[in-house]
Amino acid sequence: MRLGLALGYWGRGPSPAHLDLAREAERLGYDSVWTAEAWGSDAFTALTWIAAHTSRIRLGTAVAQMAARAPTTTAMHALTLDHLSGGRMLLGLGLSGPQVVEGWYGRPFPRSPLTATREYVDVVRQVLRREAPVRLEGRHHSHPYTGPDGTGLGKALKPITHPLRAGLPILLGAEGPKNIAQTLTIADGWLPLYWTPERWSEVYALPERLPEGFLVAPMVRAHLCEDVTAGLLPVKAMLGFYIGGMGHAARNFHADLMGRMGYEKEARRVQELFAAGRREEAVLAVPDTFADEISLVGPRKRIAERLDAWRRGPVTDLLVTSPDPATLRLLAELNT
């Protein structure tokens, strides 16, 4: 099981610690570092900055939002950074939800998300292969565009720049059962949002044998500390925001996933409190048992014991979210 560093997206501004954390992760032997985006900082610019200050560690987006860019634009970002970094790019993509897609990106959320994702990946792969001009008569993505409001002058093109790797890995952030099943057939890897090392086989309907070389790369909040209850508060704050604030009450994929993991009543309560502006209460309403199940928090011995459970499953890459260099060092030591 390889280790990755998940930096996420910026808050109010850029974190002065991110570059130092990425360098420390590379020094410790971490295999990858990952950036994200929501409705603030973008994933590719921060990752390019890190690429310029590192030499070995692989560079991933977890995730770049599909609604933010045409698939050809995303492919351009990926192939450019792959060249500049010497072939270190990992392209993680996610569809997000209706609240973000329509509220921030100003475009309709696809009525058939699986089809939209499949077409998006198809176009990106066509660009990276550069075997022929990009062509797709899709329901959501058409190349060239042939819609009724077009000029009819569109021309099928292939990239001027030759991609460094036709097989640049594409990973998908998928939460629903059908989305996960499709990910296994069209992507090179999967980026689970919440992962339960003890119950993954009952929560996720994965086949006994995954495709050869397929990556399973969940994120885990990690914190080396003596007080487990206090150490779980940042995890609960993250969950409170994702479950209560990142999606509409009627359609929130993160809350639905928490429900499938056995916490449906608690997830709806978090949503209610968050929607009512009672955010501190929403955070506290996240069960400690759920926060603990999907994280690595506590003293060294406890983290060591729990890390074994992550290694026993199908996880190939553990993407660690932690602003603490001591925690990163501990995990590197335990994972040798």
NUVEXZA-626415 format. One record per residue (C-alpha): residue number from 1; residue in three letters; z, y, x. Coordinates in Angstrom, 3 decimals, m for minus. Example, Ala and Ser with C-alpha at 12.3 -4.5 7.8 and 13.67 -1.06 7.14 Angstrom:
REM NUVEXZA-626415
(1,"ala",(7.800,m4.500,12.300))
(2,"ser",(7.140,m1.060,13.670))
***
This chain:
REM NUVEXZA-626415
(1,"met",(0.000,0.000,0.000))
(2,"arg",(m1.126,3.287,1.513))
(3,"leu",(0.741,6.546,1.043))
(4,"gly",(m0.763,9.824,m0.124))
(5,"leu",(0.695,13.286,m0.554))
(6,"ala",(0.119,14.857,m3.976))
(7,"leu",(0.466,18.641,m3.772))
(8,"gly",(m0.604,19.377,m7.339))
(9,"tyr",(m1.731,22.845,m8.360))
(10,"trp",(m0.238,26.239,m7.535))
(11,"gly",(2.310,27.904,m9.729))
(12,"arg",(2.620,31.679,m9.666))
(13,"gly",(0.949,31.792,m6.273))
(14,"pro",(0.031,29.633,m3.292))
(15,"ser",(2.869,27.638,m1.800))
(16,"pro",(3.464,28.514,1.855))
(17,"ala",(4.751,24.970,2.370))
(18,"his",(1.635,23.073,1.309))
(19,"leu",(m0.241,23.270,4.593))
(20,"asp",(2.828,22.293,6.613))
(21,"leu",(3.458,19.369,4.253))
(22,"ala",(m0.144,18.199,4.633))
(23,"arg",(0.078,18.366,8.410))
(24,"glu",(3.396,16.516,8.395))
(25,"ala",(1.931,13.841,6.124))
(26,"glu",(m0.971,13.379,8.521))
(27,"arg",(1.429,13.139,11.466))
(28,"leu",(3.481,10.524,9.599))
(29,"gly",(0.429,8.378,8.983))
(30,"tyr",(m0.165,9.180,5.317))
(31,"asp",(m3.668,8.141,4.338))
(32,"ser",(m4.532,10.985,1.941))
(33,"val",(m3.578,14.377,0.531))
(34,"trp",(m4.426,15.487,m3.020))
(35,"thr",(m4.761,18.792,m4.864))
(36,"ala",(m5.038,19.474,m8.591))
(37,"glu",(m5.995,22.174,m11.080))
(38,"ala",(m4.932,23.237,m14.570))
(39,"trp",(m5.611,26.852,m15.549))
(40,"gly",(m4.864,28.712,m12.337))
(41,"ser",(m5.761,27.600,m8.822))
(42,"asp",(m8.760,25.319,m8.381))
(43,"ala",(m8.650,21.968,m6.621))
(44,"phe",(m11.528,22.294,m4.144))
(45,"thr",(m10.703,25.580,m2.397))
(46,"ala",(m7.161,24.538,m1.502))
(47,"leu",(m8.424,21.149,m0.342))
(48,"thr",(m11.034,22.788,1.902))
(49,"trp",(m8.321,24.919,3.517))
(50,"ile",(m6.309,21.775,4.241))
(51,"ala",(m9.417,20.042,5.588))
(52,"ala",(m9.892,22.845,8.119))
(53,"his",(m6.351,22.348,9.441))
(54,"thr",(m6.285,18.541,9.613))
(55,"ser",(m8.436,15.935,11.312))
(56,"arg",(m7.816,12.459,9.912))
(57,"ile",(m6.127,12.458,6.524))
(58,"arg",(m8.406,11.824,3.553))
(59,"leu",(m8.836,14.581,0.978))
(60,"gly",(m8.652,13.968,m2.755))
(61,"thr",(m8.701,15.872,m6.037))
(62,"ala",(m6.169,14.553,m8.546))
(63,"val",(m7.694,15.780,m10.619))
(64,"ala",(m10.673,18.112,m10.770))
(65,"gln",(m11.312,18.884,m14.422))
(66,"met",(m14.699,17.878,m15.770))
(67,"ala",(m14.766,20.711,m18.291))
(68,"ala",(m14.539,23.240,m15.458))
(69,"arg",(m17.946,22.462,m13.984))
(70,"ala",(m21.287,20.905,m14.705))
(71,"pro",(m21.421,17.455,m13.104))
(72,"thr",(m24.042,18.649,m10.632))
(73,"thr",(m21.711,21.474,m9.577))
(74,"thr",(m18.869,19.022,m9.025))
(75,"ala",(m21.182,16.829,m6.980))
(76,"met",(m22.127,19.878,m4.869))
(77,"his",(m18.447,20.608,m4.198))
(78,"ala",(m17.820,16.997,m3.233))
(79,"leu",(m20.805,16.540,m0.951))
(80,"thr",(m20.154,19.899,0.759))
(81,"leu",(m16.507,19.113,1.488))
(82,"asp",(m17.425,15.581,2.537))
(83,"his",(m19.766,17.008,5.187))
(84,"leu",(m17.298,19.668,6.377))
(85,"ser",(m14.485,17.132,6.688))
(86,"gly",(m16.452,14.369,8.350))
(87,"gly",(m16.473,12.003,5.380))
(88,"arg",(m12.883,12.337,4.169))
(89,"met",(m13.518,13.290,0.536))
(90,"leu",(m12.174,11.373,m2.498))
(91,"leu",(m13.348,12.729,m5.838))
(92,"gly",(m10.753,12.389,m8.593))
(93,"leu",(m11.902,13.554,m12.033))
(94,"gly",(m10.186,14.049,m15.372))
(95,"leu",(m11.290,15.198,m18.810))
(96,"ser",(m8.055,16.998,m19.804))
(97,"gly",(m7.327,17.581,m23.494))
(98,"pro",(m8.620,19.747,m26.340))
(99,"gln",(m6.030,22.485,m25.836))
(100,"val",(m7.178,23.126,m22.254))
(101,"val",(m10.879,22.355,m22.669))
(102,"glu",(m11.305,24.653,m25.662))
(103,"gly",(m8.544,27.148,m24.907))
(104,"trp",(m9.200,27.727,m21.214))
(105,"tyr",(m12.736,26.575,m20.498))
(106,"gly",(m14.120,27.829,m23.795))
(107,"arg",(m16.175,24.785,m24.642))
(108,"pro",(m15.842,22.102,m27.290))
(109,"phe",(m13.818,19.032,m26.513))
(110,"pro",(m16.277,16.106,m26.674))
(111,"arg",(m16.167,14.094,m29.876))
(112,"ser",(m16.855,11.005,m27.796))
(113,"pro",(m14.754,11.438,m24.624))
(114,"leu",(m15.710,8.038,m23.215))
(115,"thr",(m19.398,8.835,m23.460))
(116,"ala",(m18.885,12.282,m21.944))
(117,"thr",(m17.000,10.795,m19.000))
(118,"arg",(m19.569,8.058,m18.467))
(119,"glu",(m22.446,10.557,m18.456))
(120,"tyr",(m20.579,12.885,m16.103))
(121,"val",(m19.980,10.129,m13.560))
(122,"asp",(m23.595,8.990,m13.894))
(123,"val",(m24.890,12.442,m12.952))
(124,"val",(m22.492,12.805,m10.016))
(125,"arg",(m23.577,9.430,m8.669))
(126,"gln",(m27.251,10.328,m9.033))
(127,"val",(m26.681,13.454,m6.946))
(128,"leu",(m24.780,11.571,m4.258))
(129,"arg",(m27.384,8.779,m4.043))
(130,"arg",(m30.248,11.306,m3.828))
(131,"glu",(m32.768,8.603,m4.612))
(132,"ala",(m34.697,10.700,m7.141))
(133,"pro",(m34.396,13.915,m9.154))
(134,"val",(m31.450,13.858,m11.525))
(135,"arg",(m32.456,12.741,m14.986))
(136,"leu",(m30.291,11.947,m17.971))
(137,"glu",(m30.947,12.210,m21.685))
(138,"gly",(m27.291,12.230,m22.589))
(139,"arg",(m25.299,13.116,m25.628))
(140,"his",(m23.184,15.600,m23.657))
(141,"his",(m25.109,16.107,m20.418))
(142,"ser",(m28.874,16.474,m20.249))
(143,"his",(m30.820,16.893,m17.028))
(144,"pro",(m33.129,18.710,m17.343))
(145,"tyr",(m31.720,20.517,m20.350))
(146,"thr",(m33.864,20.048,m23.460))
(147,"gly",(m31.715,21.620,m26.152))
(148,"pro",(m33.177,23.773,m28.930))
(149,"asp",(m31.859,26.964,m27.307))
(150,"gly",(m33.526,26.235,m23.951))
(151,"thr",(m36.790,27.567,m22.534))
(152,"gly",(m38.326,24.155,m21.957))
(153,"leu",(m38.961,25.137,m18.332))
(154,"gly",(m36.209,23.040,m16.759))
(155,"lys",(m37.240,20.885,m13.837))
(156,"ala",(m35.600,17.681,m12.647))
(157,"leu",(m34.216,18.289,m9.163))
(158,"lys",(m32.439,16.391,m6.435))
(159,"pro",(m30.043,18.047,m3.991))
(160,"ile",(m31.529,19.990,m1.080))
(161,"thr",(m28.617,18.879,1.069))
(162,"his",(m28.515,15.198,1.936))
(163,"pro",(m25.078,13.860,0.974))
(164,"leu",(m23.109,12.343,3.822))
(165,"arg",(m22.091,9.291,1.760))
(166,"ala",(m23.921,7.956,m1.265))
(167,"gly",(m20.835,5.891,m2.036))
(168,"leu",(m18.294,8.703,m1.925))
(169,"pro",(m15.355,7.260,m3.930))
(170,"ile",(m14.930,8.493,m7.502))
(171,"leu",(m11.576,7.998,m9.215))
(172,"leu",(m10.728,8.822,m12.808))
(173,"gly",(m7.540,10.013,m14.438))
(174,"ala",(m7.385,7.819,m17.540))
(175,"glu",(m4.505,7.294,m19.974))
(176,"gly",(m5.776,5.550,m23.124))
(177,"pro",(m6.566,1.802,m23.147))
(178,"lys",(m10.300,2.268,m23.778))
(179,"asn",(m10.541,4.952,m21.101))
(180,"ile",(m8.780,2.719,m18.587))
(181,"ala",(m11.086,m0.188,m19.444))
(182,"gln",(m14.148,2.010,m18.887))
(183,"thr",(m12.717,3.328,m15.627))
(184,"leu",(m12.657,m0.219,m14.282))
(185,"thr",(m16.407,m0.482,m14.852))
(186,"ile",(m17.756,2.932,m13.813))
(187,"ala",(m15.350,4.247,m11.147))
(188,"asp",(m14.077,3.261,m7.720))
(189,"gly",(m10.469,3.894,m8.631))
(190,"trp",(m7.910,4.921,m11.216))
(191,"leu",(m5.334,7.719,m11.095))
(192,"pro",(m2.538,6.759,m13.525))
(193,"leu",(m0.312,9.632,m14.592))
(194,"tyr",(2.864,7.617,m15.191))
(195,"trp",(3.345,4.239,m13.571))
(196,"thr",(6.117,1.791,m14.289))
(197,"pro",(6.365,m0.724,m11.437))
(198,"glu",(8.403,m3.172,m13.506))
(199,"arg",(6.413,m3.024,m16.773))
(200,"trp",(2.874,m2.109,m15.733))
(201,"ser",(1.382,m5.393,m16.965))
(202,"glu",(2.662,m4.847,m20.511))
(203,"val",(1.978,m1.090,m20.628))
(204,"tyr",(m1.535,m1.229,m19.156))
(205,"ala",(m3.879,m3.993,m20.294))
(206,"leu",(m5.311,m4.614,m16.840))
(207,"pro",(m7.264,m7.767,m16.039))
(208,"glu",(m5.722,m10.294,m13.667))
(209,"arg",(m8.363,m9.510,m11.062))
(210,"leu",(m9.469,m5.940,m10.461))
(211,"pro",(m12.923,m5.115,m9.065))
(212,"glu",(m13.207,m5.653,m5.319))
(213,"gly",(m11.985,m2.581,m3.455))
(214,"phe",(m10.831,m0.837,m6.622))
(215,"leu",(m8.148,1.791,m5.989))
(216,"val",(m5.037,2.133,m8.150))
(217,"ala",(m3.387,5.394,m7.126))
(218,"pro",(m0.494,6.546,m9.323))
(219,"met",(1.580,9.634,m8.624))
(220,"val",(5.312,9.323,m8.079))
(221,"arg",(7.924,12.064,m7.849))
(222,"ala",(10.189,11.250,m4.918))
(223,"his",(13.435,12.830,m3.779))
(224,"leu",(15.968,11.635,m1.232))
(225,"cys",(19.386,12.648,m2.552))
(226,"glu",(22.872,11.330,m3.281))
(227,"asp",(23.118,12.447,m6.920))
(228,"val",(20.514,10.549,m8.945))
(229,"thr",(21.154,12.503,m12.144))
(230,"ala",(20.633,15.840,m10.414))
(231,"gly",(17.653,14.474,m8.514))
(232,"leu",(15.938,13.499,m11.762))
(233,"leu",(16.004,17.043,m13.175))
(234,"pro",(12.735,18.120,m11.465))
(235,"val",(11.115,14.933,m12.793))
(236,"lys",(12.344,15.704,m16.300))
(237,"ala",(11.121,19.314,m15.977))
(238,"met",(7.645,18.040,m15.098))
(239,"leu",(7.680,15.584,m17.980))
(240,"gly",(8.951,18.200,m20.420))
(241,"phe",(6.038,20.478,m19.537))
(242,"tyr",(3.393,17.757,m19.662))
(243,"ile",(4.671,16.225,m22.888))
(244,"gly",(5.587,19.468,m24.630))
(245,"gly",(3.266,22.075,m23.149))
(246,"met",(0.033,20.401,m22.044))
(247,"gly",(m1.516,19.464,m25.345))
(248,"his",(m1.387,20.168,m29.046))
(249,"ala",(1.304,18.500,m31.134))
(250,"ala",(m1.414,16.645,m33.055))
(251,"arg",(m3.277,15.494,m29.940))
(252,"asn",(m1.366,15.142,m26.686))
(253,"phe",(m2.494,12.305,m24.446))
(254,"his",(0.599,12.583,m22.234))
(255,"ala",(2.948,12.249,m25.198))
(256,"asp",(0.891,9.344,m26.551))
(257,"leu",(1.213,7.551,m23.219))
(258,"met",(4.986,8.053,m23.192))
(259,"gly",(5.040,6.589,m26.700))
(260,"arg",(3.105,3.499,m25.595))
(261,"met",(5.675,3.070,m22.839))
(262,"gly",(8.385,2.705,m25.466))
(263,"tyr",(9.586,6.283,m25.878))
(264,"glu",(7.625,7.519,m28.895))
(265,"lys",(10.610,9.011,m30.743))
(266,"glu",(11.811,10.796,m27.611))
(267,"ala",(8.316,12.114,m26.850))
(268,"arg",(7.995,13.679,m30.307))
(269,"arg",(11.426,15.266,m29.938))
(270,"val",(10.421,16.824,m26.626))
(271,"gln",(7.280,18.184,m28.276))
(272,"glu",(9.273,19.682,m31.155))
(273,"leu",(11.761,21.415,m28.872))
(274,"phe",(9.066,22.743,m26.551))
(275,"ala",(6.998,24.082,m29.464))
(276,"ala",(10.101,25.838,m30.815))
(277,"gly",(10.552,27.671,m27.522))
(278,"arg",(13.629,25.605,m26.617))
(279,"arg",(12.259,24.544,m23.263))
(280,"glu",(15.539,23.811,m21.497))
(281,"glu",(16.532,21.548,m24.366))
(282,"ala",(13.117,19.887,m24.219))
(283,"val",(13.645,19.050,m20.551))
(284,"leu",(17.108,17.647,m21.192))
(285,"ala",(15.725,15.574,m24.075))
(286,"val",(13.555,13.591,m21.661))
(287,"pro",(15.445,10.295,m21.225))
(288,"asp",(16.857,9.720,m17.761))
(289,"thr",(15.749,6.098,m18.048))
(290,"phe",(12.103,7.112,m18.470))
(291,"ala",(12.202,9.715,m15.677))
(292,"asp",(13.867,7.216,m13.355))
(293,"glu",(11.444,4.413,m14.187))
(294,"ile",(8.407,6.356,m12.994))
(295,"ser",(9.959,8.035,m9.940))
(296,"leu",(11.697,7.313,m6.636))
(297,"val",(14.946,9.247,m6.630))
(298,"gly",(18.308,8.648,m4.978))
(299,"pro",(19.878,7.557,m1.686))
(300,"arg",(17.906,5.785,1.019))
(301,"lys",(18.994,2.261,m0.005))
(302,"arg",(18.090,2.829,m3.654))
(303,"ile",(14.660,4.214,m2.818))
(304,"ala",(14.031,1.306,m0.429))
(305,"glu",(14.872,m1.263,m3.107))
(306,"arg",(12.756,0.455,m5.737))
(307,"leu",(9.802,0.942,m3.406))
(308,"asp",(9.486,m2.841,m3.152))
(309,"ala",(8.699,m2.956,m6.864))
(310,"trp",(5.799,m0.544,m6.397))
(311,"arg",(4.435,m2.734,m3.603))
(312,"arg",(4.556,m5.926,m5.675))
(313,"gly",(2.036,m4.670,m8.240))
(314,"pro",(m1.641,m3.680,m7.985))
(315,"val",(m0.976,m0.207,m6.531))
(316,"thr",(m3.187,0.419,m3.497))
(317,"asp",(m2.265,4.072,m2.911))
(318,"leu",(1.060,5.677,m3.818))
(319,"leu",(0.590,9.431,m4.211))
(320,"val",(3.933,11.049,m3.450))
(321,"thr",(4.913,14.379,m4.957))
(322,"ser",(7.749,15.886,m2.938))
(323,"pro",(8.305,19.277,m1.280))
(324,"asp",(10.869,17.689,1.053))
(325,"pro",(9.719,16.586,4.540))
(326,"ala",(12.760,14.304,4.836))
(327,"thr",(11.643,12.373,1.756))
(328,"leu",(8.114,12.062,3.136))
(329,"arg",(9.488,10.756,6.434))
(330,"leu",(11.708,8.226,4.666))
(331,"leu",(8.831,6.779,2.657))
(332,"ala",(6.672,6.560,5.778))
(333,"glu",(9.468,4.623,7.516))
(334,"leu",(10.034,2.294,4.573))
(335,"asn",(6.340,1.580,4.062))
(336,"thr",(5.611,0.418,7.599))
***
